Amino acid sequence: MTKMQKLATSLLFGTMLMGTAPAFAEAVLHRGNAGEPQTLDYAHISIDIEGFVVRDLFEGLTIYDANGKIVPGTAESWTVSDDETVYTFKIRDNANWSDGSPVTAEDFVFAMRRLEDPKTAAEYANILYPIKNAEKANKGEVPIDQLGIKAIDAKTVEITLERPTPFFLQLLAHYTALPLSKANFEKFGDQFVKPGNMVSNGAFVLQAHVPNDTLTVVKNEKYWDAANVKLDKVIFYPIDDDAASVRRFEAKELDLVYNFSADQIKRLRESYSDQVHVTPGLATYYYVFDNREPPYNDVNVRRALSMAVDRDFLAQEIYAGAQLPAYNLVPPGLEGYGQGPQPDFATLSQIDREDKAVELMKTAGYGEGGKPLEIEIRYNTNANHERVATAVADMWKNTFGAKVSLVNLDVASHYAYLQEGGKFNVARAGWTADYADPENFLALNVGSNVTFNYGKYKNDEFDALMKASYEERDPAKRMDEMKKAETILMNDQPIAPLMNNANLWLVSERVSGWGDNPVNEHLSKFLSVSE
């Protein structure tokens, strides 16, 4: 041993005797999350800010990589039957829960059965309906054990579908398809989501949760890919105040900020250059009308209100070009679908639209010389959404003489109210693709979709076309069925598509591994930070 080696050994031994050890800085990611999750129970979540947290804690059979591509997750491989209805997944031998117990096929069977069990009342149960008997089981028509998923052995799970489903591997990356430790759930029940109770199989484990303050996850040393996880800790900050989030980013208190105010794009780009990320997403920003109540159960009123909205103004003036005007629900960029059908007024100038809107409103008996029009717009708290609502209110006031009021709630409360069937006039909503297929957007308006059909729209012809699209094996004909369905939807205007969203992020220069992608998936396991 050289003198230098002896000296280093003596110093190390000396610090150990004094009760100290060499200090290594923790790698901590501070992640702004735009709102407080309603829950961490993925049988009862439905918005992206909840998904960001849950998918750091739990991992499905497949996952999205940093660039938004489907790659193996807890499953190391899979095979597909010739008729494309049976998928067999091999779970990694070293896939374990955070308590050290193995992740088994039975954990996936248990989780999916729980999700489809009518007693669970999972708001998003319909997303797994491509699985054989899922819809019937969820509606109580067959026993839950007839769900088309079974454990072949401890590390092999087989899933049988109702019909070939082109987007099934994407669907399995969704939080509805995450596993659940059967043993842990049987111990804690619905309280499994609490710190100290939760056992997870993802890259991180839940350490602490202070509602409306912080949610802290730490590296899961039992995770199969722990050696490649570079972060020791991720702290999520549920800040729905855009200005506050930006201030904390500028003060270097946050490394990531999601959904900052669009009117700040120019200023932020001047100051932070490529730390500002504006990425086209598979997402649509829309207003939904409550189809149950007059006057919004009148197609003429819905069409008139939609026509009077100047989408170019919203996209350019409020979002500074970070959004694109939209006239149909399905966003562009979905393979095989192309540009979706637009309503007949989409090609008119804004002035001509407003003139025709006034005529339609008079036909319905409202506006000048008719019944007064009083409208309440509900939106989730956010500076951008407030500016949109204020602008739309002004447009409806100027066009129809309407009296418009605004109501806002935090994001979790806003969507909970809509999903639980609360009555409203007009409400702001948005949808980001769970999987890159038009069905994911159009199915929102199927009559039987009790969770996400917020306005309770019902059109038998639309529903029949969607049903036909599920049964159609020819890809081109399937897309054609969905285009016919969207044509009906855009003529009826139960919703008013306003813009195709961009994903707005601030990403600190000390963050590495970030990848912009249209599905807006950003697992912390792919990220690292430098001091």
KEROKE-935656 format. One record per residue (C-alpha): x, y, z; chain; residue in three letters. Coordinates in steps of 0.2 Angstrom, whole numbers, m for minus. Layout:
<rs>
<<X; Y; Z>; A; ala>
...
</rs>
This chain:
<rs>
<<0; 0; 0>; A; met>
<<7; 17; m5>; A; thr>
<<8; 32; 8>; A; lys>
<<m6; 40; m1>; A; met>
<<m17; 25; 0>; A; gln>
<<m13; 23; 19>; A; lys>
<<m17; 41; 22>; A; leu>
<<m34; 40; 13>; A; ala>
<<m38; 24; 23>; A; thr>
<<m33; 32; 39>; A; ser>
<<m44; 47; 35>; A; leu>
<<m59; 36; 31>; A; leu>
<<m57; 26; 46>; A; phe>
<<m55; 41; 57>; A; gly>
<<m72; 49; 50>; A; thr>
<<m80; 32; 54>; A; met>
<<m74; 32; 72>; A; leu>
<<m81; 50; 74>; A; met>
<<m98; 43; 69>; A; gly>
<<m98; 52; 52>; A; thr>
<<m96; 45; 34>; A; ala>
<<m91; 53; 18>; A; pro>
<<m106; 64; 12>; A; ala>
<<m113; 62; m5>; A; phe>
<<m127; 74; m11>; A; ala>
<<m144; 67; m14>; A; glu>
<<m150; 68; m32>; A; ala>
<<m167; 76; m30>; A; val>
<<m179; 82; m44>; A; leu>
<<m191; 96; m39>; A; his>
<<m206; 93; m50>; A; arg>
<<m220; 106; m52>; A; gly>
<<m236; 97; m55>; A; asn>
<<m250; 109; m58>; A; ala>
<<m262; 103; m45>; A; gly>
<<m266; 91; m31>; A; glu>
<<m270; 73; m35>; A; pro>
<<m288; 68; m30>; A; gln>
<<m281; 51; m25>; A; thr>
<<m266; 40; m29>; A; leu>
<<m278; 25; m31>; A; asp>
<<m277; 22; m50>; A; tyr>
<<m294; 14; m50>; A; ala>
<<m301; 32; m47>; A; his>
<<m289; 44; m56>; A; ile>
<<m292; 52; m73>; A; ser>
<<m280; 67; m76>; A; ile>
<<m262; 69; m81>; A; asp>
<<m256; 76; m64>; A; ile>
<<m261; 61; m55>; A; glu>
<<m254; 49; m69>; A; gly>
<<m237; 58; m68>; A; phe>
<<m236; 53; m49>; A; val>
<<m244; 35; m50>; A; val>
<<m233; 30; m65>; A; arg>
<<m217; 34; m55>; A; asp>
<<m224; 23; m41>; A; leu>
<<m231; 8; m51>; A; phe>
<<m226; 0; m68>; A; glu>
<<m237; m9; m80>; A; gly>
<<m233; m23; m92>; A; leu>
<<m228; m9; m105>; A; thr>
<<m222; 9; m102>; A; ile>
<<m218; 24; m113>; A; tyr>
<<m199; 28; m114>; A; asp>
<<m193; 46; m114>; A; ala>
<<m197; 49; m132>; A; asn>
<<m215; 42; m130>; A; gly>
<<m212; 25; m138>; A; lys>
<<m219; 9; m131>; A; ile>
<<m206; m2; m123>; A; val>
<<m206; m17; m111>; A; pro>
<<m210; m13; m93>; A; gly>
<<m213; m26; m80>; A; thr>
<<m215; m38; m94>; A; ala>
<<m199; m42; m103>; A; glu>
<<m207; m50; m118>; A; ser>
<<m224; m55; m125>; A; trp>
<<m232; m65; m139>; A; thr>
<<m248; m62; m149>; A; val>
<<m259; m75; m157>; A; ser>
<<m262; m76; m175>; A; asp>
<<m279; m69; m174>; A; asp>
<<m272; m55; m163>; A; glu>
<<m284; m58; m149>; A; thr>
<<m273; m67; m136>; A; val>
<<m257; m58; m128>; A; tyr>
<<m246; m68; m117>; A; thr>
<<m234; m58; m106>; A; phe>
<<m218; m65; m98>; A; lys>
<<m215; m55; m82>; A; ile>
<<m197; m51; m77>; A; arg>
<<m190; m64; m65>; A; asp>
<<m182; m49; m55>; A; asn>
<<m198; m39; m55>; A; ala>
<<m202; m36; m36>; A; asn>
<<m213; m26; m25>; A; trp>
<<m204; m13; m14>; A; ser>
<<m206; m25; 1>; A; asp>
<<m196; m38; m8>; A; gly>
<<m210; m50; m13>; A; ser>
<<m211; m55; m32>; A; pro>
<<m222; m46; m44>; A; val>
<<m233; m60; m50>; A; thr>
<<m246; m63; m64>; A; ala>
<<m259; m64; m51>; A; glu>
<<m255; m46; m46>; A; asp>
<<m261; m41; m63>; A; phe>
<<m276; m52; m63>; A; val>
<<m281; m45; m46>; A; phe>
<<m279; m27; m51>; A; ala>
<<m289; m28; m67>; A; met>
<<m303; m38; m59>; A; arg>
<<m304; m25; m45>; A; arg>
<<m304; m11; m58>; A; leu>
<<m319; m19; m68>; A; glu>
<<m328; m25; m52>; A; asp>
<<m344; m14; m51>; A; pro>
<<m341; m13; m33>; A; lys>
<<m325; m3; m36>; A; thr>
<<m335; 10; m46>; A; ala>
<<m319; 14; m56>; A; ala>
<<m322; 30; m66>; A; glu>
<<m310; 24; m80>; A; tyr>
<<m316; 6; m81>; A; ala>
<<m321; 7; m99>; A; asn>
<<m303; 9; m105>; A; ile>
<<m301; m9; m102>; A; leu>
<<m316; m14; m112>; A; tyr>
<<m306; m22; m126>; A; pro>
<<m302; m36; m114>; A; ile>
<<m314; m50; m116>; A; lys>
<<m330; m49; m104>; A; asn>
<<m323; m33; m97>; A; ala>
<<m338; m22; m101>; A; glu>
<<m350; m36; m96>; A; lys>
<<m341; m39; m79>; A; ala>
<<m341; m20; m76>; A; asn>
<<m360; m19; m79>; A; lys>
<<m363; m34; m68>; A; gly>
<<m369; m45; m82>; A; glu>
<<m356; m59; m79>; A; val>
<<m345; m64; m64>; A; pro>
<<m329; m54; m62>; A; ile>
<<m319; m70; m63>; A; asp>
<<m324; m72; m82>; A; gln>
<<m313; m57; m86>; A; leu>
<<m302; m62; m100>; A; gly>
<<m286; m62; m90>; A; ile>
<<m277; m76; m81>; A; lys>
<<m261; m82; m73>; A; ala>
<<m253; m96; m83>; A; ile>
<<m240; m97; m70>; A; asp>
<<m232; m85; m57>; A; ala>
<<m223; m75; m70>; A; lys>
<<m234; m77; m86>; A; thr>
<<m250; m68; m88>; A; val>
<<m262; m71; m103>; A; glu>
<<m275; m58; m109>; A; ile>
<<m289; m62; m121>; A; thr>
<<m297; m48; m131>; A; leu>
<<m315; m46; m137>; A; glu>
<<m308; m42; m154>; A; arg>
<<m291; m37; m162>; A; pro>
<<m286; m20; m154>; A; thr>
<<m272; m11; m163>; A; pro>
<<m268; 0; m148>; A; phe>
<<m268; m13; m135>; A; phe>
<<m250; m12; m130>; A; leu>
<<m252; 7; m128>; A; gln>
<<m267; 4; m117>; A; leu>
<<m257; m7; m106>; A; leu>
<<m246; 7; m102>; A; ala>
<<m261; 17; m95>; A; his>
<<m263; 18; m76>; A; tyr>
<<m279; 7; m77>; A; thr>
<<m268; m8; m82>; A; ala>
<<m256; m6; m67>; A; leu>
<<m253; m21; m55>; A; pro>
<<m258; m21; m37>; A; leu>
<<m250; m31; m23>; A; ser>
<<m264; m43; m19>; A; lys>
<<m256; m47; m2>; A; ala>
<<m254; m28; 3>; A; asn>
<<m272; m24; m3>; A; phe>
<<m279; m38; 7>; A; glu>
<<m270; m30; 22>; A; lys>
<<m274; m12; 20>; A; phe>
<<m289; m11; 8>; A; gly>
<<m292; 6; 1>; A; asp>
<<m279; 13; 13>; A; gln>
<<m265; 5; 3>; A; phe>
<<m262; 22; m5>; A; val>
<<m256; 30; 11>; A; lys>
<<m237; 33; 15>; A; pro>
<<m231; 18; 25>; A; gly>
<<m245; 7; 18>; A; asn>
<<m241; 8; 0>; A; met>
<<m231; m6; m8>; A; val>
<<m226; m2; m26>; A; ser>
<<m217; m10; m41>; A; asn>
<<m211; 6; m50>; A; gly>
<<m195; 15; m50>; A; ala>
<<m200; 25; m34>; A; phe>
<<m209; 22; m17>; A; val>
<<m220; 34; m8>; A; leu>
<<m211; 42; 7>; A; gln>
<<m223; 57; 12>; A; ala>
<<m238; 66; 6>; A; his>
<<m243; 83; 13>; A; val>
<<m259; 88; 3>; A; pro>
<<m258; 104; m6>; A; asn>
<<m239; 105; m1>; A; asp>
<<m228; 91; m7>; A; thr>
<<m228; 73; m12>; A; leu>
<<m212; 64; m10>; A; thr>
<<m206; 48; m18>; A; val>
<<m189; 40; m16>; A; val>
<<m179; 27; m26>; A; lys>
<<m186; 10; m25>; A; asn>
<<m170; m1; m22>; A; glu>
<<m181; m17; m26>; A; lys>
<<m185; m11; m43>; A; tyr>
<<m179; m22; m57>; A; trp>
<<m170; m8; m66>; A; asp>
<<m164; 1; m50>; A; ala>
<<m146; 2; m56>; A; ala>
<<m151; 13; m70>; A; asn>
<<m162; 25; m60>; A; val>
<<m151; 40; m56>; A; lys>
<<m163; 50; m45>; A; leu>
<<m163; 47; m26>; A; asp>
<<m179; 57; m23>; A; lys>
<<m193; 66; m33>; A; val>
<<m203; 80; m24>; A; ile>
<<m220; 84; m33>; A; phe>
<<m227; 101; m29>; A; tyr>
<<m245; 103; m33>; A; pro>
<<m245; 121; m38>; A; ile>
<<m260; 127; m49>; A; asp>
<<m254; 145; m49>; A; asp>
<<m245; 147; m65>; A; asp>
<<m236; 163; m60>; A; ala>
<<m230; 155; m43>; A; ala>
<<m223; 140; m52>; A; ser>
<<m213; 151; m64>; A; val>
<<m207; 162; m50>; A; arg>
<<m201; 146; m41>; A; arg>
<<m193; 140; m57>; A; phe>
<<m184; 156; m60>; A; glu>
<<m178; 155; m41>; A; ala>
<<m171; 138; m45>; A; lys>
<<m183; 130; m33>; A; glu>
<<m192; 119; m46>; A; leu>
<<m183; 109; m60>; A; asp>
<<m199; 105; m70>; A; leu>
<<m215; 116; m72>; A; val>
<<m230; 109; m81>; A; tyr>
<<m243; 120; m89>; A; asn>
<<m236; 138; m86>; A; phe>
<<m245; 153; m93>; A; ser>
<<m244; 154; m112>; A; ala>
<<m243; 173; m112>; A; asp>
<<m225; 170; m104>; A; gln>
<<m218; 160; m118>; A; ile>
<<m210; 175; m127>; A; lys>
<<m202; 182; m111>; A; arg>
<<m197; 165; m105>; A; leu>
<<m189; 160; m121>; A; arg>
<<m179; 176; m121>; A; glu>
<<m172; 172; m104>; A; ser>
<<m171; 153; m104>; A; tyr>
<<m170; 148; m122>; A; ser>
<<m171; 129; m124>; A; asp>
<<m177; 127; m106>; A; gln>
<<m194; 131; m113>; A; val>
<<m203; 117; m121>; A; his>
<<m218; 119; m132>; A; val>
<<m222; 102; m140>; A; thr>
<<m237; 98; m151>; A; pro>
<<m248; 85; m141>; A; gly>
<<m262; 73; m145>; A; leu>
<<m274; 83; m136>; A; ala>
<<m289; 94; m138>; A; thr>
<<m296; 108; m127>; A; tyr>
<<m315; 110; m128>; A; tyr>
<<m330; 116; m120>; A; tyr>
<<m344; 104; m116>; A; val>
<<m363; 109; m115>; A; phe>
<<m375; 101; m102>; A; asp>
<<m386; 92; m115>; A; asn>
<<m399; 88; m101>; A; arg>
<<m405; 105; m98>; A; glu>
<<m412; 119; m109>; A; pro>
<<m407; 129; m118>; A; pro>
<<m391; 117; m121>; A; tyr>
<<m402; 102; m126>; A; asn>
<<m406; 112; m141>; A; asp>
<<m394; 109; m156>; A; val>
<<m397; 126; m163>; A; asn>
<<m391; 134; m146>; A; val>
<<m375; 123; m145>; A; arg>
<<m371; 126; m163>; A; arg>
<<m373; 145; m161>; A; ala>
<<m363; 146; m146>; A; leu>
<<m349; 136; m154>; A; ser>
<<m349; 146; m170>; A; met>
<<m347; 163; m160>; A; ala>
<<m331; 158; m152>; A; val>
<<m316; 165; m162>; A; asp>
<<m304; 151; m160>; A; arg>
<<m290; 160; m169>; A; asp>
<<m290; 174; m156>; A; phe>
<<m289; 161; m142>; A; leu>
<<m274; 152; m150>; A; ala>
<<m265; 167; m156>; A; gln>
<<m268; 180; m143>; A; glu>
<<m271; 170; m127>; A; ile>
<<m259; 155; m131>; A; tyr>
<<m247; 165; m141>; A; ala>
<<m247; 152; m155>; A; gly>
<<m244; 138; m143>; A; ala>
<<m261; 130; m148>; A; gln>
<<m269; 128; m164>; A; leu>
<<m287; 132; m168>; A; pro>
<<m298; 116; m168>; A; ala>
<<m315; 113; m176>; A; tyr>
<<m316; 94; m173>; A; asn>
<<m312; 83; m158>; A; leu>
<<m299; 71; m164>; A; val>
<<m282; 80; m166>; A; pro>
<<m272; 78; m181>; A; pro>
<<m257; 66; m182>; A; gly>
<<m266; 50; m179>; A; leu>
<<m260; 37; m191>; A; glu>
<<m273; 31; m204>; A; gly>
<<m286; 45; m199>; A; tyr>
<<m279; 61; m206>; A; gly>
<<m289; 77; m204>; A; gln>
<<m306; 73; m195>; A; gly>
<<m322; 79; m201>; A; pro>
<<m326; 97; m197>; A; gln>
<<m343; 106; m195>; A; pro>
<<m350; 116; m209>; A; asp>
<<m346; 132; m202>; A; phe>
<<m327; 129; m200>; A; ala>
<<m324; 136; m218>; A; thr>
<<m333; 152; m215>; A; leu>
<<m325; 169; m209>; A; ser>
<<m328; 173; m191>; A; gln>
<<m340; 187; m196>; A; ile>
<<m350; 176; m206>; A; asp>
<<m350; 163; m192>; A; arg>
<<m357; 176; m180>; A; glu>
<<m371; 181; m192>; A; asp>
<<m377; 163; m194>; A; lys>
<<m375; 161; m175>; A; ala>
<<m387; 175; m172>; A; val>
<<m399; 168; m184>; A; glu>
<<m398; 151; m175>; A; leu>
<<m400; 158; m158>; A; met>
<<m416; 168; m164>; A; lys>
<<m423; 151; m171>; A; thr>
<<m421; 144; m154>; A; ala>
<<m430; 159; m146>; A; gly>
<<m415; 167; m137>; A; tyr>
<<m405; 183; m140>; A; gly>
<<m411; 200; m145>; A; glu>
<<m430; 200; m145>; A; gly>
<<m431; 183; m137>; A; gly>
<<m428; 175; m120>; A; lys>
<<m413; 181; m111>; A; pro>
<<m398; 170; m111>; A; leu>
<<m388; 167; m95>; A; glu>
<<m373; 156; m96>; A; ile>
<<m361; 150; m82>; A; glu>
<<m344; 144; m88>; A; ile>
<<m335; 132; m76>; A; arg>
<<m316; 129; m78>; A; tyr>
<<m302; 122; m67>; A; asn>
<<m291; 135; m59>; A; thr>
<<m277; 140; m71>; A; asn>
<<m272; 157; m78>; A; ala>
<<m274; 151; m96>; A; asn>
<<m291; 144; m93>; A; his>
<<m297; 160; m85>; A; glu>
<<m292; 170; m100>; A; arg>
<<m300; 158; m112>; A; val>
<<m316; 159; m101>; A; ala>
<<m316; 178; m100>; A; thr>
<<m313; 179; m119>; A; ala>
<<m327; 167; m123>; A; val>
<<m339; 176; m111>; A; ala>
<<m335; 192; m120>; A; asp>
<<m338; 184; m137>; A; met>
<<m355; 178; m131>; A; trp>
<<m360; 194; m123>; A; lys>
<<m356; 204; m139>; A; asn>
<<m364; 192; m151>; A; thr>
<<m380; 187; m142>; A; phe>
<<m381; 200; m127>; A; gly>
<<m379; 185; m116>; A; ala>
<<m375; 187; m97>; A; lys>
<<m361; 176; m93>; A; val>
<<m353; 172; m76>; A; ser>
<<m338; 162; m72>; A; leu>
<<m335; 148; m59>; A; val>
<<m318; 140; m55>; A; asn>
<<m313; 126; m44>; A; leu>
<<m296; 117; m42>; A; asp>
<<m292; 104; m55>; A; val>
<<m297; 89; m45>; A; ala>
<<m313; 96; m38>; A; ser>
<<m318; 102; m56>; A; his>
<<m316; 85; m64>; A; tyr>
<<m324; 76; m49>; A; ala>
<<m339; 87; m51>; A; tyr>
<<m341; 83; m69>; A; leu>
<<m337; 65; m68>; A; gln>
<<m350; 63; m54>; A; glu>
<<m364; 70; m65>; A; gly>
<<m365; 87; m58>; A; gly>
<<m376; 99; m68>; A; lys>
<<m369; 114; m77>; A; phe>
<<m371; 126; m92>; A; asn>
<<m354; 125; m100>; A; val>
<<m338; 118; m94>; A; ala>
<<m320; 118; m99>; A; arg>
<<m312; 101; m102>; A; ala>
<<m297; 94; m111>; A; gly>
<<m292; 77; m117>; A; trp>
<<m275; 70; m120>; A; thr>
<<m273; 54; m129>; A; ala>
<<m271; 38; m118>; A; asp>
<<m266; 29; m134>; A; tyr>
<<m264; 36; m151>; A; ala>
<<m281; 31; m159>; A; asp>
<<m296; 41; m163>; A; pro>
<<m307; 30; m153>; A; glu>
<<m299; 37; m137>; A; asn>
<<m307; 54; m141>; A; phe>
<<m323; 49; m149>; A; leu>
<<m328; 36; m135>; A; ala>
<<m329; 51; m123>; A; leu>
<<m346; 55; m131>; A; asn>
<<m354; 37; m132>; A; val>
<<m370; 37; m122>; A; gly>
<<m365; 23; m110>; A; ser>
<<m349; 32; m105>; A; asn>
<<m355; 38; m88>; A; val>
<<m339; 45; m82>; A; thr>
<<m332; 56; m97>; A; phe>
<<m348; 60; m106>; A; asn>
<<m349; 75; m95>; A; tyr>
<<m364; 83; m105>; A; gly>
<<m374; 67; m106>; A; lys>
<<m375; 67; m125>; A; tyr>
<<m385; 53; m132>; A; lys>
<<m386; 49; m151>; A; asn>
<<m391; 32; m156>; A; asp>
<<m383; 33; m173>; A; glu>
<<m367; 39; m166>; A; phe>
<<m367; 25; m154>; A; asp>
<<m370; 12; m167>; A; ala>
<<m356; 19; m178>; A; leu>
<<m344; 18; m163>; A; met>
<<m350; 0; m160>; A; lys>
<<m347; m5; m178>; A; ala>
<<m330; 2; m177>; A; ser>
<<m326; m10; m163>; A; tyr>
<<m332; m24; m173>; A; glu>
<<m323; m19; m189>; A; glu>
<<m307; m29; m193>; A; arg>
<<m302; m20; m209>; A; asp>
<<m291; m5; m203>; A; pro>
<<m297; 7; m216>; A; ala>
<<m315; 3; m214>; A; lys>
<<m313; 5; m196>; A; arg>
<<m307; 23; m198>; A; met>
<<m321; 26; m210>; A; asp>
<<m334; 21; m197>; A; glu>
<<m326; 33; m184>; A; met>
<<m326; 47; m197>; A; lys>
<<m344; 45; m199>; A; lys>
<<m347; 45; m181>; A; ala>
<<m337; 61; m179>; A; glu>
<<m347; 69; m193>; A; thr>
<<m362; 67; m182>; A; ile>
<<m354; 73; m167>; A; leu>
<<m348; 89; m175>; A; met>
<<m365; 92; m183>; A; asn>
<<m373; 90; m166>; A; asp>
<<m360; 100; m156>; A; gln>
<<m363; 93; m139>; A; pro>
<<m345; 99; m136>; A; ile>
<<m336; 114; m144>; A; ala>
<<m318; 109; m149>; A; pro>
<<m308; 125; m147>; A; leu>
<<m290; 121; m149>; A; met>
<<m277; 107; m151>; A; asn>
<<m266; 108; m136>; A; asn>
<<m247; 110; m135>; A; ala>
<<m238; 103; m120>; A; asn>
<<m230; 117; m110>; A; leu>
<<m215; 113; m99>; A; trp>
<<m201; 122; m91>; A; leu>
<<m186; 110; m90>; A; val>
<<m171; 116; m80>; A; ser>
<<m154; 115; m88>; A; glu>
<<m148; 104; m74>; A; arg>
<<m161; 90; m79>; A; val>
<<m154; 77; m92>; A; ser>
<<m164; 63; m100>; A; gly>
<<m179; 74; m105>; A; trp>
<<m188; 69; m121>; A; gly>
<<m202; 79; m129>; A; asp>
<<m216; 68; m135>; A; asn>
<<m234; 70; m141>; A; pro>
<<m241; 58; m128>; A; val>
<<m234; 69; m114>; A; asn>
<<m226; 55; m104>; A; glu>
<<m211; 59; m94>; A; his>
<<m206; 45; m81>; A; leu>
<<m194; 52; m68>; A; ser>
<<m184; 35; m70>; A; lys>
<<m177; 42; m86>; A; phe>
<<m171; 59; m79>; A; leu>
<<m156; 64; m69>; A; ser>
<<m150; 80; m61>; A; val>
<<m133; 89; m60>; A; ser>
<<m128; 102; m47>; A; glu>
</rs>
